Every structure is written in structure tokens, then in C-alpha cells.
Amino acid sequence: MDVCSAFNKCGGCQTLGTNYQLQLETKEKTVLQLFEQNNITVEKYDGITPSPDIYHYRNKMEYSFGNEYKDGPLNIGLKGRKRLIDVYYGPDCMIAPQDFNTIVSCSREFFLSENLTFRNFLRHQGYLRHLSVRQGTHTHELLVHLSTDKDYEKDHIVDRWAQLLTGLKLEGTIKGILHSRSDTRSNMFAVENTRTLYGQDLFHDKIGDLSFKISTGSFFQTNTRAAEKLYGIVLDKMEECTIAYDLYSGTGTISLLLSKKAKKVYSIEIVPQAVIAAKQNALDNNIQNVEFICSDVKDAVENIKEKPQYVVLDPPRAGLHPDVIRFLQRKKFQNIIYVSCNPQSLVQNLKDLNELYQVKTLNIVDMFPHTEHVETVVLMSRL
């Protein structure tokens, strides 16, 4: 099997050396055992859907600056599997697109030649923080975003780095290069105080026949072609209806897809920036039967008079908050489609709801080949 030079050191993938069919069987077995161990009965299991691409499938990577060992040279890559303070990267990475590898290798050589230091988040010293690279799978548009410490005297070095990137021979096209400067002590990717070094601050991609504008902070499924499979399964579980709710709508991807099956979709999201992006996505795709609401789920739904035939949930890894569980128990919706990136939290939520809802169907979708992660889609109907 193909493995990269950093395999078994960096944290990007865990099962790269394992036959892909065996990976699918292992993920399937793990999910089904979880359901069985927790006494969750499924009327119909619809199998596991493989990823259309198993190599170079990621449309987004966020790299850290650091070194592979103490006092080692500057490196750009992912945190180590055994020691999270170490950073590893293989220029032959098998899950990132080749353009990402080219950009990272070029950036590492340049910053090494300039003797720039990486940020030590324990000592709060050093300049280079993170590097984000995103790409439209269908458009091949690239967005590069560098995050550094707030040291304006080094801006001219970063400007030369951006100019260097624009001259690279790539399969895709760089649409924008951004630079953020922050003095925060957090190890999260910092995007405040951002300047555009080249082009624009966003790129475009598609899900099916829908187009989306994507910025550095926009949520967009990491594996585009597998996401199309996932969303197709969601739509297949839904019959044509009058009203649908999308209760964790983000930038509106699922909401816009639901508009094909429902006469009216209420799209609810608590993050204002995500709602703004969702509205723009609807406008760009000429979709007019989705109403976007910036609010907490419980508050918004209390004010909607029209009751849904379908409710779609796509919560974060932690699953549903206990307040939302109680809310679903009280509302007793007719059908719930639950999209989950964490089978453990999904099963726990299903146990909390099993007195009111029967799991009608279960699908597993492999969004992340060569890792232990997997997506699941469950259709529940009221008893």
C-alpha cells in the first residue's frame, strides 16, 4: 500500500497502510457494534458508502509551524501522533492535493531561508503560527492563508513569500493569499487583522448543481465528492413535503439541498457570520424557498407556526446538547434525519430519544479514508 514519508509520525492519518476495503469493513463493524451494545434497533441498515476518492481527497488543510525534534529546523506540517509538540510533514502526503504539497514545500524553504521562528505557544514566543490551504474540488481554485505573530516589521518578508507563491506551477489556480497578524496566546488559527496579499479573500466550489463562496472560516465538508454522496443519502431519506427544518444549518448547504424536496425550509443557525454566508449562497443559487433565522434552535422553533414533516440535525462532534434533547422529546417531530460525524455521541443521543422515536434506517459514509473517522446518517420516525 502507498504510504508517505511522514506516515506513523504525523497525526493526519492512522490507517494509510491498510487495505481500503478492510478500512471500510472495520468502520462498519465499529458502528454496528456500537448500536448493538447500546440496544439501538435499526429497521433497515443500508450499508457503508466508500469515498469516491481515497487519496488526495481533502479540500482543506490547516498546518502548524514547528520542528520535528528539539532544536531542529523549521517545519510546516501536522502535530505528531505521539508528541503533540512535534510537527511532521511529508512532501508526498497522500491525503492532501498535490498543489498543497507544493505550496507547503515552497513555503518551508522560503521561511527557512529567511530565518523566521515558529510560534512556541508554551513560551508565547516566535513569529510563524499556522498556514491554511483550501481548494475547490470542482473549480480547482485555491485560497492560502498565513497566520503570524503581530510583528509589522516582517510584513515585507511575507509579501515576498506571497509573490513567490503566485509564480508556482500548480494544477489549480491561486485565487487569494491572505495574511493575519495576532498576539493571542491561543493555539487556534487566528484570523484577526487580516490583509489580502493577492487576489481575493474567498474561492468557489460546488456541491452537485449548487455553487458556494468559501472563505477561510467557512464550514465546508472536507471531502467534497464524499459530501455529495452524504447529502444525496439525506435527500433520499426525505419524501417531498411542505415544511422542513434544518436545525444546525451553518452556511446553508443542507438547507439549500432540502429546498429541492420541501416547499419551505426553515434554516436555523446561531452564528451570525454563517447566516450571512447562507443567505448569500441562497441568493447566488436563486433559491427563494429557504428562510434563514439567526437564533438558538429552541427559541427559533417556538416562533415558527408551521410544523415540519422533516427535521434535519447535523450537530458538532459532541452531539446534541441536553437542552436540545429535551426540546426534541417535547416537540415530538414526525421525522428526524440525524447526520453525525461521531458515532459515539450519536448513539448516546439515540438512547435518549428511543422512547419516542424508532430508527428506521442507518447509513454509514466514509468521508475520511485512512483515518478512524466516519459519518453516519439516521432516519428516525415518531412511534
N, C-alpha and C positions, 0 to 999 in steps of 0.2 A: 504493500500500500504506500501511497505518497505521503511523506511527512516533510515538514520544513525543518530548517536548521535550528530553530528555537523550540521545537516540539519537546514537551515534557519539562520545559523550563518556564515558559511564559504561561499566563492564565487564559489565553484566548480560546483554547480548545482542549478537551480532555481525552477524546477518543479518535483522534485523527488516524491512528494506525490500525483501527478496527474496521473490518469489512462493513460497508454501509448497510447491507441487508441485516447484518447482525445488530447494528446500532438500532435499526427500526424495531426489530424483534425485542430487544432489551427495553426500549422505551415503552413499547406496547405492553409488555409483561408488567413493568413497573406500575403503570397507570391502572391496569385492570386489577392488579393485586391490591392497590390502594382502595379501589371501590369495594372489592370483596372483603377486605379486612375491616372496613367500616360499615359493612352491611348496607351498601348502597345498591339497590336493584336497578338494573337498566333493561328496559323492554327490548331495545334493539341496539346492538353495537355495530357501527358502520365502518370499523377498521381504521387503519392509520394511513394517512396520505403522505407520501415522501416529498421532499423538497425537489422542485424541478431542477435546481442547480445544487450540487453538493460541494463544489469548490468555488472560491472567489464570489460567494453569494452575498456578502454583506455590503449594504449601501451606505454604511456609516461606521467609522471607527474613531474612537477618542483615545489618543496616545498620551502617555506621560513622558516627561523628561526625567532622566536619572542615570544610573550606571548599573552594570551587571554585577559589580563587586566593589567593595570599599576602595576608594581612591582610583577606581577605574575611569576610563574615558567617558565622555558624554554619550548617552544613548537615547533613542526615542523608541518607545515600544509600550508593552503592556506589563502590568505588575506580575511578579513571579508567582508561581504556584506554591512554592514552599516558603519564600520570604517576600512579603508584600512590599518591602522597601526596595527590592531589586527590580530593575526594568529590563525586559528582554524583547528583542525583535529579530525576526528572520526576514531578510530581504526577499525570500522566496515564500512568504506567508501564503497559505493555501486557502484561507477564508476571506481575505481582503482582495479586492480587484487589483490587477497588476499596476494600474495607474497609482493606487495608494502606495504600493511598494516603491515605485519610482519616486514619488513625492517625498516619502519618508527618508529614503536613502540620500536623496539630494539635500534635504534639509539637514540631516545629521552631519554630512560632510561640510556643509556651509557653516553651521554653528560651531562645529569643532574648529574650523579654520579661524573663526573669529574669537575663540577662547571664551565663549559665553558660558556662564554657570547655570546649572539647573536648580530649581527651587527645592530646598530642603524644608519640608513642611513641619519638621520637628523643631528645627532651629530658626525657622522663618527667615531664611537667607537664600539668596540665589535669584536668578532672573527668569529663566525659561520655565513655564508652568505646564501647559498642555497644548496639543495640536489635534484639531478635529478635521477630518476629511469626509465629505459626503458626496454621493454621486447618484444621479438619476439612472436607474437601471435601463429604462426605455429611451431616455433622452441622451444619456452619456454626458450630462452636464455635471461639472464638479464645483464644489464650494469648499475652500480651505480657510480655516480659522485658527490663528495662533493666539495663545493666551500667555502673557508675560507679567512680570512684576511692573509696578508703576515707576519706570525709570526713563524719562523722556529723552535723556541724552543718548540712549541706544536706539531711538526711533530710526535713525539713518541706516543702521545696520539691518533692521527689519525691512526697511524699504528696499534695500539691495537684495535681500532674500526673496521678496515678492517678485522683483524684476527677474531674478534667476528662474523662478518657477514658471513665469509666463513664456520662457524660452524652451521649456522641456518638450520633448516629443512624446505625446501621450495618445492613447486611443480615444479618450474623451476630450472635452473642451473645458478649460477652467473659466467659469462664469464670474467668479468673485474670489478675492482674497481679503480676509479681514484680520484686524489686529486689535485685541482687547488688552487693557492695562489695568491691573488691580493690585491692591496691597492687602487684600483679605487674607486671613490666616487659614481659611478653609481650603481643603484639598479638592473641592468641587471645581468643575470647569467654570471659570469666571468670564462673564461676557460684558461687564460694565465698561464704560469709557472706550467704546469701540469705534474704530476708524476703518474706512474702506480703502484698501491699498490699491485695489484693481477691480474693475468691473462693478458688480452689484452685490447686494447682501442676501441674495436668495438664488435658488435654482428651481427647475421644474422637473416633475416626473408624473407618471400616470399609474392608475390602478384601473385596469380594464379600459373603459372608454372615458374615464374621468381624469381630468388633469389637476395637479396640485402645485401651489407655490410653497416651497420649503425653505425655511431659514435655519440657522444654527440650532435654535432652541425648539424648533417644531418637532412634535412627535410624528414619526412616520415609521411603519413597521420595517425592521432592519433587513428583512429578506423580501424584496418586492414580489417576486414571482410566487413564492410560497404564500405571501399575504393574499394574493389574488385567489389562490386555492382556498385559503381560510375564509375569506369573505364570500366566496361562491357557496361554501357549505352553509354559512349563516343564512344567505338568501334562500337556499334550497329548503331550509327548515321552516320557512315562513310562507304561508299562503297569502294571496292578495287580500288586503284588509283595508279598513277605513282609517284606523289610528294606530300608530306605533310610537313608543318612547325609546330613545337612546339615552341611557342614564349616566354614562361616563363618556361623553362624546368627543372630548379632546378637540382636535381641529376638524372634526366633522366627517371623517372618512366613512364610517359605518352609516352615519345619518344620511349622507348623500346616496349611498347604495340602497338603503331602505326605501328611499323615495321612489324606487322603481316598483316596489310592491305595495306601499301604503299610499292612500290618498293624502294623508297628512302625517308628518313626522315631527315630534317634539324632541329637540336635541338639547340636552341639559349638561352644562359643564360649569364648574366653579371658577376656573382660571380665566380671567378676562382676556388675556392675550390669545388664548386658544380659541375663545369665542369669536374674537375679531377675525382671526385667520379662517375659522369655519365659515363665517358669513361671506368672506371674500371668495373662498373656494366654491360656495354655492353660486355666487354671482358669476364667477368665471365659467362655471359649467351650465349656466342658465337653468338652475334648479330653483323652483319657486314654491314648492310644497313642503319646505322644512322651516320650522320656526325655532330659532336659536335663543336659548334662555341662559343667562349667566346667573347661576344661583346654586345653592346647596340643593341636592336632589329632593330631600324631604319637603323643603319649603316650596320648591317649584311645582311639584306634582300636586300639592294641596290646592294650588290655584288654577290648575288645568281642569276644566269642566268635562272635557271629552275623555272617556275611558278607553284604554288601548286594548286591542286584541293581542298585541305582542309587545313585550318589553325586552330590550337588549341590554345586557350588562357586560362591560369589558373593564373590570377594575384593575388596579395595580397589583403587584405580586402578593401583597399582604391580604388580598381578598376584600370581602365586604366588611365594612365597619359594623359592629354590633347594632348600632342605631339603624343602619340600613336593613339589616336582617329583621329587626323588629318592625320596621316600616313595611317590608315585603310581606311579613306574616299578617300584618293588619290589613293591608290593601287587597291581598288575595287576588293578584292579577291572573288572567286567564292562561297566558303562555309566557314563559320566560326563556330567552336564549342567553346562555351564560358562556362568554368567551373568557378563557383563563390561561394565563402563562405560568401558573403554579398549581399543579395537581393537588398538592397538599392542602393549600388554602381552599381550593375548590371543593374538595371532599368534605372539609370541615363545614363549609357553608351549606352544602347539600344536606348534611346531617341535621343542621339547624332548621332546615326547611322541609324535611321529609314528612312531617305530619300533614302538610298542606299540598305538597307537590310531588308528583311522580316523574322520575327521569324517563322520558320517552326514548330519546336517542343519545348516543355518545359518539363523537368523532375525535380522533387524535390527528394532529397536523404537525409534521416535523418542520419547524421554522428555523432550527439551528443545528444543521448537521455537524457532527464531530464534537458536540457538547452534550451535556446531560439534560439540557432544557427542551421542553416540548410544549405545544399549545393544545388545548382541548376545547371542544365546543359541545355544550349540553343543551338539549331542549327539554324543558320541564313544563308540565301541564298541571293545572289545579285538579286535585282529587274531587 
